[in-house]
């Protein structure tokens, strides 16, 4: 059963009528462009066919009351928002960012097929779906870029994760059969077609992390420190010759962080060009290089991520493998020849199990469209 049908069925069961509003927002994979978004750089994500669905109806008061297939029920008053803990903070943060005083209450159910904490942007999918729910209830014209900005503000300023805007933007603006090259300085977007003879395979290590409890915010602080040390407003403005000849007194950590960001921006632009040229081998080489830099220069990989990348690279049909998203745990991705998918998945799972004590989950994904209203009544 699709998540849309499941959400509609759960709504009918709980509330005794059909949901007048059903919306969806997808998760994403980042093909390349790790940690460049909050450095005003370039990223190349794609929305995927794993998504968060909200089935809802308006209330006559200002209460938001929601059931989730993954979490306990939550309920809060838009007239007296207070920070707390738990998954409801993402909903409250979006309401706060959109201007809670002008928003109506609603009740509904949430169903998601985006694995939680797996670096596939389950939080961004929830935020964007929530923003679309509020926009639909109030009759606002849907502006996906504006919604992404407000959703990102919710995550940074309400939830407390100092992330960039990539996750929310691709969830709102994804394009079927394409990744999207995003300039995170001005939010311009350039579609990049996914080669037709390869598939993107998600490699879930079976390990999880919480960004607010990880070193993610520390990496952002280190990048800001590195920019100050090199005398630039953002690492986006740095060139590799400057990294190779750093100012006196700058730390080795700052140099490594800068080396990754500058190199990753170059690799990301080259990867988009390779996709436009229909050159999956070149794309694969760049993605594999990105993992090495994320592991060695930015230090956001993990033993499990390194193991599943190694297992994937040793399996038939693999053109590339790299961690995806923030890192520290969660998922990697692989670019795999379409004709080798079954043997690739089987071999990678066997190799990874032999290398670790974790149980992996591997699945193909396709590039999907961004957030949308599924049905209204």
C-alpha positions as CSV (number, residue, x, y, z in Angstrom):
1,X,0.0,0.0,0.0
2,X,1.3,3.4,-0.9
3,X,1.9,5.9,2.0
4,X,-0.9,8.1,0.5
5,X,-3.4,5.3,0.7
6,X,-2.2,4.2,4.1
7,X,-2.6,7.8,5.4
8,X,-6.0,8.1,3.9
9,X,-7.1,4.8,5.5
10,X,-5.7,5.7,8.9
11,X,-7.5,9.1,8.8
12,X,-10.8,7.4,7.9
13,X,-10.4,4.9,10.7
14,X,-9.5,7.6,13.3
15,X,-11.9,10.4,12.3
16,X,-14.7,8.6,10.6
17,X,-14.6,10.6,7.3
18,X,-12.3,11.0,4.3
19,X,-9.4,13.4,4.7
20,X,-10.1,16.6,2.7
21,X,-6.4,17.3,2.3
22,X,-3.5,14.9,1.6
23,X,0.0,16.2,0.9
24,X,3.4,14.6,0.3
25,X,7.0,15.6,0.5
26,X,9.9,13.4,-0.4
27,X,13.2,12.5,1.3
28,X,16.4,12.9,-0.7
29,X,19.8,11.5,-1.4
30,X,22.8,13.7,-1.9
31,X,24.8,12.4,-4.8
32,X,27.7,14.8,-4.1
33,X,28.2,18.0,-2.2
34,X,28.6,16.9,1.4
35,X,28.5,19.8,3.9
36,X,28.9,22.5,1.2
37,X,25.4,23.8,1.6
38,X,26.0,25.8,4.8
39,X,29.2,27.0,3.3
40,X,27.2,28.7,0.5
41,X,28.5,26.2,-2.0
42,X,27.1,23.7,-4.6
43,X,25.2,20.6,-3.9
44,X,23.7,17.9,-6.2
45,X,20.8,16.1,-4.4
46,X,17.8,14.4,-5.8
47,X,14.4,13.8,-4.3
48,X,13.5,10.2,-3.9
49,X,10.4,8.0,-4.0
50,X,10.4,7.6,-0.3
51,X,8.1,10.3,1.2
52,X,6.2,11.7,4.1
53,X,2.4,12.0,3.7
54,X,0.0,14.1,5.8
55,X,-3.7,13.5,5.7
56,X,-5.5,16.4,7.4
57,X,-8.6,18.4,8.0
58,X,-9.1,21.8,9.5
59,X,-10.3,22.4,13.1
60,X,-12.4,25.3,14.4
61,X,-9.8,26.1,17.1
62,X,-6.1,26.6,17.0
63,X,-5.0,23.1,18.1
64,X,-2.8,20.9,16.0
65,X,-3.4,17.3,16.9
66,X,-1.6,14.6,14.9
67,X,-1.1,10.9,15.0
68,X,2.0,9.3,13.4
69,X,2.8,5.8,12.3
70,X,6.2,6.2,13.8
71,X,5.7,8.3,17.0
72,X,3.3,8.9,19.8
73,X,0.4,11.2,19.2
74,X,1.1,14.9,19.6
75,X,-1.0,18.0,20.3
76,X,-0.1,21.6,20.7
77,X,-1.8,25.1,20.6
78,X,-0.7,27.5,17.9
79,X,-1.7,30.3,20.2
80,X,0.9,29.4,22.8
81,X,3.9,27.6,21.2
82,X,6.6,26.5,23.5
83,X,9.8,24.6,22.8
84,X,9.9,21.1,24.0
85,X,11.4,17.8,22.9
86,X,10.4,15.1,20.4
87,X,9.2,14.9,16.9
88,X,6.5,17.5,17.3
89,X,9.2,20.2,17.5
90,X,9.5,20.0,13.7
91,X,5.8,20.7,13.3
92,X,5.9,23.5,15.9
93,X,9.0,25.0,14.3
94,X,7.4,25.2,10.9
95,X,4.3,26.9,12.4
96,X,6.5,29.4,14.2
97,X,8.5,30.1,11.1
98,X,5.4,30.6,9.0
99,X,3.8,32.9,11.6
100,X,1.7,30.8,13.9
101,X,-0.6,33.8,14.7
102,X,-2.1,33.6,11.2
103,X,-2.4,29.8,11.0
104,X,-5.4,27.6,11.6
105,X,-5.5,24.4,13.7
106,X,-5.8,21.0,12.1
107,X,-5.9,17.4,12.9
108,X,-4.6,14.4,10.9
109,X,-2.2,11.5,10.5
110,X,1.3,11.2,9.2
111,X,2.8,8.3,7.4
112,X,6.4,8.2,6.2
113,X,8.4,5.7,4.1
114,X,11.6,7.8,4.7
115,X,13.9,5.8,7.1
116,X,14.4,7.8,10.3
117,X,17.9,9.1,11.1
118,X,19.4,7.5,8.0
119,X,20.7,10.7,6.3
120,X,17.8,10.7,3.9
121,X,16.2,13.8,5.3
122,X,13.2,12.5,7.1
123,X,13.1,15.7,9.1
124,X,13.1,17.9,6.0
125,X,10.3,15.8,4.4
126,X,8.2,16.3,7.6
127,X,8.9,20.0,7.7
128,X,8.0,20.6,4.0
129,X,4.9,18.4,4.2
130,X,3.8,20.4,7.3
131,X,4.4,23.7,5.5
132,X,2.3,22.5,2.5
133,X,-0.5,21.4,4.9
134,X,-0.6,24.8,6.5
135,X,-0.4,26.5,3.1
136,X,-3.3,24.4,1.7
137,X,-5.5,25.0,4.7
138,X,-5.1,28.8,4.4
139,X,-5.3,28.9,0.6
140,X,-1.8,30.3,0.2
141,X,-0.1,30.1,-3.1
142,X,2.6,27.5,-2.8
143,X,6.0,28.9,-3.3
144,X,8.4,25.9,-2.9
145,X,11.6,28.0,-2.5
146,X,9.9,30.2,0.2
147,X,8.6,27.1,1.9
148,X,12.0,25.5,1.9
149,X,13.5,28.7,3.4
150,X,10.9,28.7,6.2
151,X,11.3,25.0,6.8
152,X,15.1,25.4,7.1
153,X,14.6,28.3,9.5
154,X,12.4,26.0,11.6
155,X,15.2,23.3,11.8
156,X,18.0,25.8,12.6
157,X,16.3,28.3,14.9
158,X,13.6,26.2,16.5
159,X,14.9,22.6,16.6
160,X,18.5,23.7,16.9
161,X,20.3,21.9,14.1
162,X,22.6,24.3,12.3
163,X,22.1,22.7,8.9
164,X,22.0,24.2,5.4
165,X,19.0,24.5,3.2
166,X,19.7,21.7,0.7
167,X,17.4,19.1,2.3
168,X,14.3,21.3,2.5
169,X,14.9,22.8,-0.9
170,X,15.2,19.5,-2.8
171,X,12.2,18.1,-0.9
172,X,10.1,21.1,-2.0
173,X,11.6,21.5,-5.5
174,X,12.6,18.0,-6.7
175,X,12.2,17.0,-10.3
176,X,11.4,13.5,-11.6
177,X,14.3,11.7,-13.3
178,X,16.7,14.5,-12.4
179,X,19.1,15.5,-9.7
180,X,19.2,19.3,-9.1
181,X,22.4,21.3,-9.0
182,X,21.8,24.0,-6.3
183,X,23.8,27.1,-5.7
184,X,23.3,27.5,-2.0
185,X,24.4,31.1,-2.1
186,X,21.5,32.4,-4.3
187,X,19.3,29.2,-4.4
188,X,19.4,28.9,-8.2
189,X,18.7,25.4,-9.4
190,X,19.8,23.6,-12.5
191,X,18.3,20.2,-13.3
192,X,20.8,17.4,-14.1
193,X,19.4,14.2,-15.8
194,X,20.1,10.9,-14.1
195,X,21.7,8.6,-16.7
196,X,19.1,6.1,-17.9
197,X,21.4,3.1,-17.7
198,X,22.3,3.3,-14.0
199,X,20.3,3.2,-10.8
200,X,20.9,4.9,-7.5
201,X,21.0,2.3,-4.7
202,X,20.6,3.4,-1.0
203,X,23.0,1.5,1.3
204,X,21.5,1.7,4.8
205,X,24.2,0.6,7.3
206,X,21.6,-0.1,10.0
207,X,23.3,2.5,12.3
208,X,21.7,5.8,13.4
209,X,22.6,9.2,14.8
210,X,20.9,12.3,16.1
211,X,22.2,15.4,14.5
212,X,21.6,17.5,17.6
213,X,23.8,15.1,19.6
214,X,26.5,14.6,16.9
215,X,29.5,16.6,15.8
216,X,27.5,18.2,13.0
217,X,27.2,21.6,14.6
218,X,30.9,21.4,15.5
219,X,31.8,21.0,11.8
220,X,29.8,24.1,10.9
221,X,31.7,26.0,13.6
222,X,35.0,24.7,12.3
223,X,34.1,25.8,8.8
224,X,33.3,29.3,10.1
225,X,36.6,29.4,11.9
226,X,38.5,28.2,8.8
227,X,36.8,31.0,6.7
228,X,38.0,33.6,9.3
229,X,41.5,32.1,9.3
230,X,41.7,32.3,5.5
231,X,40.2,35.8,5.5
232,X,37.1,35.0,3.4
233,X,33.4,35.5,4.2
234,X,32.7,31.9,3.3
235,X,34.7,28.8,2.2
236,X,32.8,29.1,-1.0
237,X,35.1,32.1,-1.8
238,X,38.3,30.1,-1.3
239,X,40.4,28.6,-4.1
240,X,42.6,25.5,-3.8
241,X,45.9,27.4,-4.3
242,X,45.0,29.4,-1.2
243,X,44.3,26.1,0.7
244,X,47.7,24.8,-0.4
245,X,49.4,27.9,0.9
246,X,47.6,28.7,4.1
247,X,48.2,31.7,6.3
248,X,50.6,31.4,9.2
249,X,49.0,30.1,12.4
250,X,45.9,28.4,10.9
251,X,45.2,25.0,12.3
252,X,45.6,21.7,10.5
253,X,41.9,21.0,11.2
254,X,40.8,24.3,9.5
255,X,43.0,23.4,6.5
256,X,41.5,20.0,6.2
257,X,37.9,21.3,6.5
258,X,38.7,24.0,3.8
259,X,40.3,21.4,1.6
260,X,37.2,19.3,1.6
261,X,34.8,22.2,0.9
262,X,36.8,23.7,-1.9
263,X,37.4,20.4,-3.5
264,X,33.8,19.3,-3.0
265,X,32.5,22.4,-4.8
266,X,34.7,21.6,-7.7
267,X,33.7,17.9,-7.8
268,X,30.0,18.8,-7.6
269,X,30.1,21.2,-10.6
270,X,32.0,18.5,-12.5
271,X,29.5,15.8,-11.5
272,X,26.6,17.9,-12.8
273,X,28.5,18.4,-16.1
274,X,29.1,14.6,-16.3
275,X,25.4,14.0,-15.9
276,X,24.5,16.4,-18.7
277,X,27.2,14.7,-20.8
278,X,25.7,11.3,-20.1
279,X,29.0,10.1,-18.6
280,X,28.2,7.8,-15.6
281,X,31.8,6.7,-15.3
282,X,33.0,10.2,-14.8
283,X,30.1,10.8,-12.4
284,X,31.1,7.7,-10.5
285,X,34.7,8.7,-10.2
286,X,33.8,12.1,-8.7
287,X,31.4,10.5,-6.2
288,X,34.0,8.0,-5.0
289,X,36.5,10.8,-4.6
290,X,34.0,12.7,-2.5
291,X,33.8,9.9,0.0
292,X,37.5,9.8,0.5
293,X,37.5,13.6,1.2
294,X,34.5,13.3,3.6
295,X,36.3,10.5,5.4
296,X,39.8,12.0,5.6
297,X,39.4,15.8,5.3
298,X,36.0,16.4,6.9
299,X,36.0,13.3,9.2
300,X,32.3,12.7,9.1
301,X,32.3,9.0,8.0
302,X,32.2,6.1,10.4
303,X,33.4,2.5,10.4
304,X,30.0,1.2,9.3
305,X,29.8,3.8,6.4
306,X,33.4,3.0,5.3
307,X,32.6,-0.7,5.4
308,X,29.5,-0.5,3.3
309,X,31.2,1.7,0.8
310,X,34.1,-0.8,0.5
311,X,31.6,-3.6,0.2
312,X,29.7,-1.8,-2.6
313,X,32.8,-0.9,-4.5
314,X,33.9,-4.6,-4.5
315,X,30.5,-5.7,-5.9
316,X,29.6,-6.2,-9.6
317,X,28.3,-3.3,-11.5
318,X,29.3,-0.6,-9.0
319,X,30.5,2.7,-10.6
320,X,30.7,4.6,-7.3
321,X,29.9,4.6,-3.6
322,X,29.9,7.2,-1.0
323,X,28.3,8.2,2.3
324,X,25.4,10.5,1.8
325,X,24.0,13.3,3.9
326,X,25.5,14.5,7.2
327,X,27.4,11.3,7.9
328,X,28.5,9.8,11.3
329,X,26.0,7.0,10.7
330,X,23.0,6.2,8.4
331,X,23.3,5.6,4.7
332,X,25.6,5.6,1.8
333,X,24.7,5.5,-1.9
334,X,26.0,3.6,-4.9
335,X,25.7,4.3,-8.6
336,X,25.1,0.9,-10.2
337,X,24.7,-0.4,-13.7
338,X,21.1,-1.2,-14.3
339,X,21.8,-4.7,-15.5
340,X,23.7,-5.6,-12.3
341,X,21.3,-4.5,-9.6
342,X,20.3,-7.9,-8.2
343,X,23.8,-9.3,-8.0
344,X,25.1,-6.0,-6.7
345,X,22.6,-5.9,-3.8
346,X,23.2,-9.6,-2.9
347,X,27.0,-9.3,-3.0
348,X,27.1,-6.0,-1.1
349,X,24.8,-7.3,1.7
350,X,27.0,-10.5,2.1
351,X,30.2,-8.5,2.2
352,X,28.9,-6.0,4.6
353,X,27.6,-8.6,7.0
354,X,30.9,-10.3,7.0
355,X,32.7,-7.1,7.8
356,X,30.4,-5.8,10.6
357,X,27.9,-6.8,13.1
358,X,25.2,-4.7,11.5
359,X,22.3,-5.7,9.3
360,X,22.1,-3.6,6.1
361,X,19.1,-2.6,4.1
362,X,19.6,-1.9,0.4
363,X,17.1,-0.5,-2.0
364,X,17.0,1.3,-5.3
365,X,15.4,4.7,-5.6
366,X,14.3,6.9,-8.4
367,X,14.5,10.7,-8.7
368,X,11.0,12.0,-7.8
369,X,9.1,15.2,-7.9
370,X,9.0,17.6,-5.0
371,X,6.2,18.3,-2.5
372,X,2.7,18.3,-3.8
373,X,-1.0,18.1,-2.9
374,X,-2.2,14.6,-3.6
375,X,-5.9,15.3,-3.2
376,X,-8.2,17.9,-1.9
377,X,-12.0,18.0,-1.4
